[in-house]
């Protein structure tokens, strides 16, 4: 079995601290939002393992490149059948982590900046089932 590289240990430590120490104290007390952060990071790492062949012990900063994030969003929508709303939520969660990462180590700040320029997916407009064709629920 391969030994994890120092970069992957450092990133894993940042992920742990973000999820278990930083986010619950500094970002939100909502367990749903905390679960959303955890799910987004889990799905991104799953994408890297399944689609890019990157093992978690080989995780490095370049794994969080803008290109990989864009491909991850497409993977979420096409392979996992996520809606554009869900994909946008996952992207926002990953951006929050990358912002945290850049604030802890400025050498990672470029990752957050790359993630910021990734456009959100166009969200679907929702119509009320009770009022077909109407935008408001005042039937």
VMD Tcl script that builds the backbone (N, CA, C; Angstrom):
set m [mol new atoms 417]
animate dup $m
set s [atomselect $m all]
$s set {name element resname resid chain x y z} {
  {N N UNK 1 A 0.834 -1.175 0.000}
  {CA C UNK 1 A 0.000 0.000 0.000}
  {C C UNK 1 A 0.883 1.245 0.000}
  {N N UNK 2 A 0.504 2.225 -0.825}
  {CA C UNK 2 A 1.257 3.457 -0.901}
  {C C UNK 2 A 1.091 4.278 0.371}
  {N N UNK 3 A 2.133 5.034 0.683}
  {CA C UNK 3 A 2.039 5.959 1.800}
  {C C UNK 3 A 1.500 7.290 1.282}
  {N N UNK 4 A 0.649 7.950 2.062}
  {CA C UNK 4 A 0.162 9.251 1.618}
  {C C UNK 4 A 1.301 10.265 1.565}
  {N N UNK 5 A 1.222 11.139 0.583}
  {CA C UNK 5 A 2.217 12.188 0.452}
  {C C UNK 5 A 1.883 13.316 1.425}
  {N N UNK 6 A 2.874 14.128 1.731}
  {CA C UNK 6 A 2.679 15.226 2.680}
  {C C UNK 6 A 1.561 16.171 2.238}
  {N N UNK 7 A 1.481 16.446 0.922}
  {CA C UNK 7 A 0.417 17.310 0.399}
  {C C UNK 7 A -0.962 16.749 0.700}
  {N N UNK 8 A -1.135 15.460 0.500}
  {CA C UNK 8 A -2.449 14.858 0.727}
  {C C UNK 8 A -2.792 14.839 2.213}
  {N N UNK 9 A -1.799 14.651 3.057}
  {CA C UNK 9 A -2.038 14.694 4.507}
  {C C UNK 9 A -2.469 16.098 4.916}
  {N N UNK 10 A -1.789 17.094 4.366}
  {CA C UNK 10 A -2.119 18.483 4.688}
  {C C UNK 10 A -3.530 18.837 4.212}
  {N N UNK 11 A -3.888 18.435 2.999}
  {CA C UNK 11 A -5.236 18.707 2.491}
  {C C UNK 11 A -6.299 17.971 3.304}
  {N N UNK 12 A -6.023 16.732 3.663}
  {CA C UNK 12 A -6.964 15.960 4.481}
  {C C UNK 12 A -7.163 16.635 5.839}
  {N N UNK 13 A -6.098 17.156 6.393}
  {CA C UNK 13 A -6.189 17.869 7.673}
  {C C UNK 13 A -7.047 19.123 7.518}
  {N N UNK 14 A -6.853 19.861 6.424}
  {CA C UNK 14 A -7.662 21.058 6.173}
  {C C UNK 14 A -9.136 20.698 6.011}
  {N N UNK 15 A -9.419 19.613 5.314}
  {CA C UNK 15 A -10.809 19.177 5.144}
  {C C UNK 15 A -11.420 18.844 6.500}
  {N N UNK 16 A -10.691 18.109 7.316}
  {CA C UNK 16 A -11.199 17.737 8.639}
  {C C UNK 16 A -11.473 18.980 9.488}
  {N N UNK 17 A -10.520 19.886 9.545}
  {CA C UNK 17 A -10.679 21.090 10.370}
  {C C UNK 17 A -11.838 21.938 9.851}
  {N N UNK 18 A -11.935 22.059 8.528}
  {CA C UNK 18 A -13.043 22.827 7.948}
  {C C UNK 18 A -14.385 22.244 8.371}
  {N N UNK 19 A -14.549 20.934 8.220}
  {CA C UNK 19 A -15.840 20.301 8.502}
  {C C UNK 19 A -16.181 20.219 9.984}
  {N N UNK 20 A -15.174 19.995 10.821}
  {CA C UNK 20 A -15.453 19.694 12.231}
  {C C UNK 20 A -15.141 20.814 13.206}
  {N N UNK 21 A -14.359 21.786 12.775}
  {CA C UNK 21 A -14.001 22.868 13.696}
  {C C UNK 21 A -14.391 24.239 13.151}
  {N N UNK 22 A -13.973 24.540 11.933}
  {CA C UNK 22 A -14.181 25.886 11.399}
  {C C UNK 22 A -15.647 26.153 11.046}
  {N N UNK 23 A -16.227 25.353 10.172}
  {CA C UNK 23 A -17.594 25.599 9.691}
  {C C UNK 23 A -18.622 25.645 10.821}
  {N N UNK 24 A -18.604 24.705 11.768}
  {CA C UNK 24 A -19.620 24.752 12.830}
  {C C UNK 24 A -19.504 25.988 13.736}
  {N N UNK 25 A -18.310 26.541 13.854}
  {CA C UNK 25 A -18.109 27.686 14.746}
  {C C UNK 25 A -18.237 29.014 13.994}
  {N N UNK 26 A -17.656 29.100 12.804}
  {CA C UNK 26 A -17.553 30.376 12.106}
  {C C UNK 26 A -18.547 30.573 10.970}
  {N N UNK 27 A -19.127 29.514 10.447}
  {CA C UNK 27 A -20.008 29.662 9.291}
  {C C UNK 27 A -21.479 29.453 9.609}
  {N N UNK 28 A -21.795 28.371 10.286}
  {CA C UNK 28 A -23.203 28.055 10.515}
  {C C UNK 28 A -23.350 27.056 11.655}
  {N N UNK 29 A -24.512 27.103 12.259}
  {CA C UNK 29 A -24.834 26.069 13.245}
  {C C UNK 29 A -25.874 25.098 12.674}
  {N N UNK 30 A -26.294 25.334 11.443}
  {CA C UNK 30 A -27.275 24.475 10.802}
  {C C UNK 30 A -26.650 23.130 10.435}
  {N N UNK 31 A -27.203 22.071 10.968}
  {CA C UNK 31 A -26.667 20.756 10.654}
  {C C UNK 31 A -26.904 20.395 9.191}
  {N N UNK 32 A -27.927 20.987 8.583}
  {CA C UNK 32 A -28.194 20.727 7.168}
  {C C UNK 32 A -27.112 21.364 6.291}
  {N N UNK 33 A -26.710 22.580 6.631}
  {CA C UNK 33 A -25.650 23.238 5.864}
  {C C UNK 33 A -24.325 22.514 6.064}
  {N N UNK 34 A -24.054 22.104 7.292}
  {CA C UNK 34 A -22.825 21.355 7.567}
  {C C UNK 34 A -22.812 20.043 6.786}
  {N N UNK 35 A -23.953 19.385 6.711}
  {CA C UNK 35 A -24.061 18.142 5.940}
  {C C UNK 35 A -23.855 18.430 4.449}
  {N N UNK 36 A -24.328 19.567 3.983}
  {CA C UNK 36 A -24.139 19.944 2.579}
  {C C UNK 36 A -22.658 20.124 2.261}
  {N N UNK 37 A -21.905 20.771 3.157}
  {CA C UNK 37 A -20.458 20.909 2.961}
  {C C UNK 37 A -19.798 19.535 2.884}
  {N N UNK 38 A -20.162 18.672 3.818}
  {CA C UNK 38 A -19.574 17.340 3.873}
  {C C UNK 38 A -19.904 16.537 2.609}
  {N N UNK 39 A -21.146 16.600 2.180}
  {CA C UNK 39 A -21.571 15.868 0.998}
  {C C UNK 39 A -20.843 16.358 -0.251}
  {N N UNK 40 A -20.721 17.673 -0.388}
  {CA C UNK 40 A -20.039 18.232 -1.563}
  {C C UNK 40 A -18.588 17.761 -1.619}
  {N N UNK 41 A -17.890 17.815 -0.500}
  {CA C UNK 41 A -16.490 17.375 -0.480}
  {C C UNK 41 A -16.384 15.871 -0.740}
  {N N UNK 42 A -17.294 15.106 -0.163}
  {CA C UNK 42 A -17.309 13.660 -0.398}
  {C C UNK 42 A -17.527 13.361 -1.888}
  {N N UNK 43 A -18.487 14.046 -2.500}
  {CA C UNK 43 A -18.773 13.809 -3.914}
  {C C UNK 43 A -17.616 14.260 -4.802}
  {N N UNK 44 A -16.946 15.341 -4.434}
  {CA C UNK 44 A -15.811 15.790 -5.239}
  {C C UNK 44 A -14.682 14.765 -5.172}
  {N N UNK 45 A -14.400 14.262 -3.987}
  {CA C UNK 45 A -13.348 13.250 -3.844}
  {C C UNK 45 A -13.751 11.952 -4.545}
  {N N UNK 46 A -15.021 11.598 -4.465}
  {CA C UNK 46 A -15.524 10.426 -5.189}
  {C C UNK 46 A -15.331 10.598 -6.696}
  {N N UNK 47 A -15.646 11.783 -7.203}
  {CA C UNK 47 A -15.436 12.081 -8.620}
  {C C UNK 47 A -13.965 11.914 -8.992}
  {N N UNK 48 A -13.070 12.459 -8.170}
  {CA C UNK 48 A -11.643 12.350 -8.458}
  {C C UNK 48 A -11.197 10.889 -8.507}
  {N N UNK 49 A -11.712 10.091 -7.579}
  {CA C UNK 49 A -11.340 8.673 -7.541}
  {C C UNK 49 A -11.915 7.910 -8.733}
  {N N UNK 50 A -13.205 8.101 -9.015}
  {CA C UNK 50 A -13.888 7.313 -10.049}
  {C C UNK 50 A -13.552 7.769 -11.465}
  {N N UNK 51 A -13.495 9.062 -11.676}
  {CA C UNK 51 A -13.336 9.588 -13.032}
  {C C UNK 51 A -11.906 9.976 -13.378}
  {N N UNK 52 A -11.131 10.355 -12.396}
  {CA C UNK 52 A -9.776 10.834 -12.652}
  {C C UNK 52 A -8.703 9.862 -12.166}
  {N N UNK 53 A -9.107 8.818 -11.438}
  {CA C UNK 53 A -8.155 7.832 -10.945}
  {C C UNK 53 A -7.233 8.364 -9.857}
  {N N UNK 54 A -7.678 9.409 -9.167}
  {CA C UNK 54 A -6.873 9.998 -8.093}
  {C C UNK 54 A -7.302 9.374 -6.768}
  {N N UNK 55 A -6.397 8.652 -6.148}
  {CA C UNK 55 A -6.695 8.067 -4.845}
  {C C UNK 55 A -6.610 9.158 -3.782}
  {N N UNK 56 A -7.354 8.976 -2.704}
  {CA C UNK 56 A -7.352 9.995 -1.652}
  {C C UNK 56 A -5.960 10.192 -1.049}
  {N N UNK 57 A -5.122 9.172 -1.086}
  {CA C UNK 57 A -3.768 9.331 -0.555}
  {C C UNK 57 A -2.865 10.098 -1.518}
  {N N UNK 58 A -3.373 10.364 -2.725}
  {CA C UNK 58 A -2.608 11.119 -3.718}
  {C C UNK 58 A -3.214 12.506 -3.963}
  {N N UNK 59 A -4.120 12.921 -3.114}
  {CA C UNK 59 A -4.777 14.215 -3.263}
  {C C UNK 59 A -3.749 15.335 -3.203}
  {N N UNK 60 A -3.855 16.274 -4.150}
  {CA C UNK 60 A -2.942 17.415 -4.166}
  {C C UNK 60 A -3.727 18.646 -4.591}
  {N N UNK 61 A -3.164 19.818 -4.396}
  {CA C UNK 61 A -3.904 21.046 -4.719}
  {C C UNK 61 A -4.421 21.097 -6.156}
  {N N UNK 62 A -3.655 20.600 -7.103}
  {CA C UNK 62 A -4.077 20.649 -8.500}
  {C C UNK 62 A -5.366 19.870 -8.758}
  {N N UNK 63 A -5.717 18.966 -7.864}
  {CA C UNK 63 A -6.971 18.228 -8.004}
  {C C UNK 63 A -8.175 19.176 -7.933}
  {N N UNK 64 A -8.006 20.320 -7.259}
  {CA C UNK 64 A -9.077 21.292 -7.088}
  {C C UNK 64 A -9.046 22.367 -8.174}
  {N N UNK 65 A -8.480 22.041 -9.334}
  {CA C UNK 65 A -8.383 23.009 -10.431}
  {C C UNK 65 A -9.776 23.341 -10.963}
  {N N UNK 66 A -9.859 24.494 -11.625}
  {CA C UNK 66 A -11.116 24.904 -12.220}
  {C C UNK 66 A -11.639 23.908 -13.234}
  {N N UNK 67 A -10.744 23.327 -14.014}
  {CA C UNK 67 A -11.140 22.334 -15.020}
  {C C UNK 67 A -11.778 21.125 -14.338}
  {N N UNK 68 A -11.157 20.634 -13.279}
  {CA C UNK 68 A -11.725 19.481 -12.562}
  {C C UNK 68 A -13.074 19.828 -11.937}
  {N N UNK 69 A -13.197 21.036 -11.416}
  {CA C UNK 69 A -14.471 21.434 -10.801}
  {C C UNK 69 A -15.570 21.506 -11.860}
  {N N UNK 70 A -15.262 22.064 -13.023}
  {CA C UNK 70 A -16.256 22.126 -14.103}
  {C C UNK 70 A -16.663 20.720 -14.549}
  {N N UNK 71 A -15.696 19.821 -14.670}
  {CA C UNK 71 A -16.009 18.444 -15.052}
  {C C UNK 71 A -16.818 17.751 -13.952}
  {N N UNK 72 A -16.552 18.077 -12.710}
  {CA C UNK 72 A -17.303 17.521 -11.578}
  {C C UNK 72 A -18.770 17.955 -11.644}
  {N N UNK 73 A -18.992 19.226 -11.949}
  {CA C UNK 73 A -20.370 19.726 -12.055}
  {C C UNK 73 A -21.107 18.969 -13.160}
  {N N UNK 74 A -20.446 18.771 -14.293}
  {CA C UNK 74 A -21.063 18.006 -15.385}
  {C C UNK 74 A -21.330 16.565 -14.951}
  {N N UNK 75 A -20.397 15.976 -14.222}
  {CA C UNK 75 A -20.553 14.613 -13.710}
  {C C UNK 75 A -21.750 14.529 -12.764}
  {N N UNK 76 A -21.877 15.528 -11.891}
  {CA C UNK 76 A -23.017 15.548 -10.973}
  {C C UNK 76 A -24.339 15.543 -11.744}
  {N N UNK 77 A -24.385 16.341 -12.786}
  {CA C UNK 77 A -25.635 16.480 -13.529}
  {C C UNK 77 A -25.897 15.292 -14.465}
  {N N UNK 78 A -24.861 14.786 -15.110}
  {CA C UNK 78 A -25.054 13.738 -16.116}
  {C C UNK 78 A -25.001 12.323 -15.554}
  {N N UNK 79 A -24.111 12.062 -14.624}
  {CA C UNK 79 A -23.956 10.707 -14.081}
  {C C UNK 79 A -24.831 10.511 -12.839}
  {N N UNK 80 A -24.841 11.498 -11.975}
  {CA C UNK 80 A -25.610 11.378 -10.728}
  {C C UNK 80 A -27.010 11.966 -10.851}
  {N N UNK 81 A -27.317 12.539 -12.021}
  {CA C UNK 81 A -28.649 13.107 -12.306}
  {C C UNK 81 A -29.076 14.187 -11.322}
  {N N UNK 82 A -28.148 15.006 -10.890}
  {CA C UNK 82 A -28.468 16.129 -10.010}
  {C C UNK 82 A -29.099 17.241 -10.842}
  {N N UNK 83 A -29.981 17.975 -10.226}
  {CA C UNK 83 A -30.566 19.140 -10.894}
  {C C UNK 83 A -29.539 20.273 -10.909}
  {N N UNK 84 A -29.805 21.285 -11.701}
  {CA C UNK 84 A -28.902 22.433 -11.734}
  {C C UNK 84 A -28.876 23.132 -10.374}
  {N N UNK 85 A -30.000 23.154 -9.677}
  {CA C UNK 85 A -30.041 23.752 -8.335}
  {C C UNK 85 A -29.102 23.016 -7.383}
  {N N UNK 86 A -29.126 21.692 -7.426}
  {CA C UNK 86 A -28.257 20.894 -6.556}
  {C C UNK 86 A -26.798 21.071 -6.947}
  {N N UNK 87 A -26.521 21.069 -8.244}
  {CA C UNK 87 A -25.141 21.266 -8.709}
  {C C UNK 87 A -24.620 22.631 -8.255}
  {N N UNK 88 A -25.456 23.661 -8.322}
  {CA C UNK 88 A -25.050 24.994 -7.864}
  {C C UNK 88 A -24.791 25.018 -6.364}
  {N N UNK 89 A -25.594 24.284 -5.618}
  {CA C UNK 89 A -25.389 24.191 -4.176}
  {C C UNK 89 A -24.067 23.497 -3.863}
  {N N UNK 90 A -23.767 22.421 -4.580}
  {CA C UNK 90 A -22.498 21.702 -4.381}
  {C C UNK 90 A -21.309 22.603 -4.729}
  {N N UNK 91 A -21.439 23.363 -5.812}
  {CA C UNK 91 A -20.387 24.285 -6.212}
  {C C UNK 91 A -20.172 25.352 -5.138}
  {N N UNK 92 A -21.246 25.880 -4.593}
  {CA C UNK 92 A -21.130 26.886 -3.534}
  {C C UNK 92 A -20.426 26.307 -2.309}
  {N N UNK 93 A -20.748 25.077 -1.960}
  {CA C UNK 93 A -20.099 24.429 -0.816}
  {C C UNK 93 A -18.607 24.236 -1.057}
  {N N UNK 94 A -18.254 23.808 -2.259}
  {CA C UNK 94 A -16.832 23.616 -2.580}
  {C C UNK 94 A -16.099 24.951 -2.584}
  {N N UNK 95 A -16.740 25.986 -3.108}
  {CA C UNK 95 A -16.135 27.321 -3.075}
  {C C UNK 95 A -15.886 27.785 -1.642}
  {N N UNK 96 A -16.819 27.507 -0.758}
  {CA C UNK 96 A -16.655 27.900 0.643}
  {C C UNK 96 A -15.439 27.216 1.242}
  {N N UNK 97 A -15.279 25.926 0.944}
  {CA C UNK 97 A -14.094 25.222 1.434}
  {C C UNK 97 A -12.820 25.821 0.855}
  {N N UNK 98 A -12.810 26.110 -0.442}
  {CA C UNK 98 A -11.609 26.650 -1.077}
  {C C UNK 98 A -11.287 28.055 -0.557}
  {N N UNK 99 A -12.305 28.821 -0.222}
  {CA C UNK 99 A -12.075 30.138 0.389}
  {C C UNK 99 A -11.397 29.953 1.745}
  {N N UNK 100 A -11.904 29.008 2.533}
  {CA C UNK 100 A -11.280 28.679 3.818}
  {C C UNK 100 A -9.833 28.242 3.617}
  {N N UNK 101 A -9.606 27.365 2.651}
  {CA C UNK 101 A -8.270 26.839 2.389}
  {C C UNK 101 A -7.304 27.974 2.037}
  {N N UNK 102 A -7.744 28.888 1.186}
  {CA C UNK 102 A -6.918 30.034 0.814}
  {C C UNK 102 A -6.643 30.968 1.967}
  {N N UNK 103 A -7.586 31.052 2.909}
  {CA C UNK 103 A -7.373 31.915 4.075}
  {C C UNK 103 A -6.378 31.292 5.053}
  {N N UNK 104 A -6.237 29.986 5.030}
  {CA C UNK 104 A -5.312 29.289 5.918}
  {C C UNK 104 A -3.909 29.191 5.335}
  {N N UNK 105 A -3.854 29.090 4.013}
  {CA C UNK 105 A -2.566 28.986 3.340}
  {C C UNK 105 A -2.664 29.754 2.018}
  {N N UNK 106 A -2.081 30.945 1.955}
  {CA C UNK 106 A -2.203 31.783 0.759}
  {C C UNK 106 A -1.720 31.115 -0.532}
  {N N UNK 107 A -0.894 30.100 -0.423}
  {CA C UNK 107 A -0.451 29.420 -1.645}
  {C C UNK 107 A -1.604 28.663 -2.317}
  {N N UNK 108 A -2.725 28.481 -1.617}
  {CA C UNK 108 A -3.901 27.823 -2.181}
  {C C UNK 108 A -4.961 28.819 -2.652}
  {N N UNK 109 A -4.705 30.093 -2.509}
  {CA C UNK 109 A -5.700 31.107 -2.853}
  {C C UNK 109 A -6.113 31.046 -4.323}
  {N N UNK 110 A -5.206 30.672 -5.193}
  {CA C UNK 110 A -5.531 30.577 -6.617}
  {C C UNK 110 A -6.652 29.576 -6.885}
  {N N UNK 111 A -6.780 28.550 -6.049}
  {CA C UNK 111 A -7.836 27.554 -6.242}
  {C C UNK 111 A -9.213 28.189 -6.041}
  {N N UNK 112 A -9.323 29.013 -5.010}
  {CA C UNK 112 A -10.582 29.714 -4.758}
  {C C UNK 112 A -10.896 30.664 -5.899}
  {N N UNK 113 A -9.885 31.386 -6.381}
  {CA C UNK 113 A -10.099 32.328 -7.477}
  {C C UNK 113 A -10.527 31.613 -8.757}
  {N N UNK 114 A -9.956 30.452 -9.033}
  {CA C UNK 114 A -10.384 29.664 -10.200}
  {C C UNK 114 A -11.831 29.206 -10.046}
  {N N UNK 115 A -12.199 28.799 -8.843}
  {CA C UNK 115 A -13.566 28.311 -8.599}
  {C C UNK 115 A -14.588 29.437 -8.729}
  {N N UNK 116 A -14.190 30.656 -8.393}
  {CA C UNK 116 A -15.120 31.781 -8.468}
  {C C UNK 116 A -15.557 32.100 -9.891}
  {N N UNK 117 A -14.712 31.838 -10.866}
  {CA C UNK 117 A -15.061 32.196 -12.246}
  {C C UNK 117 A -15.882 31.111 -12.949}
  {N N UNK 118 A -16.101 29.993 -12.293}
  {CA C UNK 118 A -16.921 28.933 -12.879}
  {C C UNK 118 A -18.384 29.378 -12.809}
  {N N UNK 119 A -19.043 29.455 -13.958}
  {CA C UNK 119 A -20.437 29.931 -13.939}
  {C C UNK 119 A -21.373 28.903 -13.301}
  {N N UNK 120 A -22.364 29.447 -12.619}
  {CA C UNK 120 A -23.412 28.589 -12.068}
  {C C UNK 120 A -24.247 28.038 -13.220}
  {N N UNK 121 A -24.844 26.896 -13.004}
  {CA C UNK 121 A -25.733 26.314 -13.997}
  {C C UNK 121 A -27.054 27.074 -13.982}
  {N N UNK 122 A -27.649 27.180 -15.140}
  {CA C UNK 122 A -28.924 27.880 -15.239}
  {C C UNK 122 A -29.970 27.101 -14.447}
  {N N UNK 123 A -30.619 27.809 -13.529}
  {CA C UNK 123 A -31.608 27.146 -12.677}
  {C C UNK 123 A -32.955 27.077 -13.373}
  {N N UNK 124 A -33.678 26.042 -13.046}
  {CA C UNK 124 A -35.006 25.877 -13.627}
  {C C UNK 124 A -35.981 26.810 -12.924}
  {N N UNK 125 A -36.945 27.308 -13.672}
  {CA C UNK 125 A -37.993 28.109 -13.047}
  {C C UNK 125 A -39.059 27.156 -12.553}
  {N N UNK 126 A -39.570 27.459 -11.413}
  {CA C UNK 126 A -40.555 26.571 -10.798}
  {C C UNK 126 A -41.941 27.192 -10.903}
  {N N UNK 127 A -42.879 26.384 -11.350}
  {CA C UNK 127 A -44.265 26.822 -11.415}
  {C C UNK 127 A -45.045 26.031 -10.380}
  {N N UNK 128 A -46.030 26.654 -9.843}
  {CA C UNK 128 A -46.867 25.990 -8.854}
  {C C UNK 128 A -47.704 24.914 -9.525}
  {N N UNK 129 A -47.765 23.740 -8.901}
  {CA C UNK 129 A -48.579 22.641 -9.436}
  {C C UNK 129 A -50.061 22.969 -9.320}
  {N N UNK 130 A -50.430 23.790 -8.320}
  {CA C UNK 130 A -51.830 24.149 -8.107}
  {C C UNK 130 A -52.320 25.167 -9.124}
  {N N UNK 131 A -51.421 25.949 -9.671}
  {CA C UNK 131 A -51.787 27.033 -10.575}
  {C C UNK 131 A -50.985 26.924 -11.863}
  {N N UNK 132 A -51.318 25.998 -12.738}
  {CA C UNK 132 A -50.536 25.844 -13.962}
  {C C UNK 132 A -50.487 27.146 -14.752}
  {N N UNK 133 A -49.295 27.497 -15.200}
  {CA C UNK 133 A -49.124 28.682 -16.011}
  {C C UNK 133 A -48.987 29.973 -15.226}
  {N N UNK 134 A -49.142 29.934 -13.926}
  {CA C UNK 134 A -49.027 31.142 -13.121}
  {C C UNK 134 A -47.717 31.116 -12.345}
  {N N UNK 135 A -47.161 32.287 -12.144}
  {CA C UNK 135 A -45.907 32.396 -11.423}
  {C C UNK 135 A -46.112 32.499 -9.917}
  {N N UNK 136 A -47.302 32.869 -9.495}
  {CA C UNK 136 A -47.536 33.087 -8.068}
  {C C UNK 136 A -48.507 32.042 -7.535}
  {N N UNK 137 A -48.495 31.839 -6.264}
  {CA C UNK 137 A -49.361 30.841 -5.633}
  {C C UNK 137 A -50.662 31.446 -5.142}
  {N N UNK 138 A -51.045 32.575 -5.641}
  {CA C UNK 138 A -52.254 33.244 -5.167}
  {C C UNK 138 A -53.439 32.892 -6.040}
  {N N UNK 139 A -53.853 31.649 -6.044}
  {CA C UNK 139 A -54.988 31.214 -6.888}
  {C C UNK 139 A -56.287 31.421 -6.152}
}
mol reanalyze $m
mol bondsrecalc $m
mol representation Tube
mol addrep $m
